[in-house]
Amino acid sequence: MDQIARTPKQIGDAIRRRRRKLGLSQTALGKRVQIRQATVSAVESGEPGTQLRTLCDVLAALDLEFVVRPRSKAAPAEIEDIF
């Protein structure tokens, strides 16, 4: 099922849900991507300063991808309610 994410927090939440669904710890995901567990935590928390390459590597390790499309009219808070 597709998920819409408009904020760093929503992106991080989607990544966390996928990681947990796959039964991976933050440490295990970090090893897959060759980053520290603390970096995985920062990505999942939506911390500013995450490099785009790191985000793409994490998405790839979780078999996820970005999809760019025109923005729907729903507000970020309404999208968050979907989760």
N, C-alpha and C positions, 0 to 999 in steps of 0.2 A: 504494500500500500504506500502511495506517495505521501510524503509529509512536507508541509510548507514551513519554512523557517525564515524569518526576516531579521532576527536579532542574533548577535553572538551567543546569547544565553539559549535561545531556541535551537541553534545549531549544535551547541554543546549538549543540550538535553537529548537531541536525536542521536548523537554519537554515543552517549552514555547508554541509552536504551538499546541500541544495536549491540554494543559491546557486551552488555549483560545478557542479551538474548543469545549471543554466541557463547556465553559461559566463560568469558575472558576477564581476568583481573586487569587493572590498569597497568600493573607490572608486565603481564604477559603481552598486552597490546604494545606497550613501550618497546619490548624486546623485538616484536615483529617489525616495528618501524625504526628501531635503533634510536629511540629517544628515552629520556628518563621518565619514570612514573610521575614525577612532579609536573612534567610537561603535558602528559596525558590529562592529569587533573586540571591543569590550567585551560586546556582546550575544552574539556567538558564543562568547565565553569564559565566559559565565554570570556575569559580574561583578555584584555586588550594586549596587543603586541604579538599575538600568535602569527607566525610567518605563514603565508599562503602555501608554501611548499610543505610545511609541516601538516597543515590542515589537509591538503591533498593526499599526502602519504597516509595519514590516519584514515581518511575515507577509503582509500584503496585497500588498506589492510582489513577493513571491515566490509569490503565488497559493496561500497556505496559510491555514488558519484553526484556531482553537481548537475543540476538542470537549470538552465537560464531561460526564462520565459517572461512574457509581459506580466506585470504585477496585477493580482486580483484586487478587488476593492475592500476586502476584509481588513479590519484593523489588527495590529499585532496582538492585542489582548484577546481578540476573538479567535485568532489562530492558535494562541496558547491554550485556549479552552479545548481545542481539538485533541490535544495531548492529554 
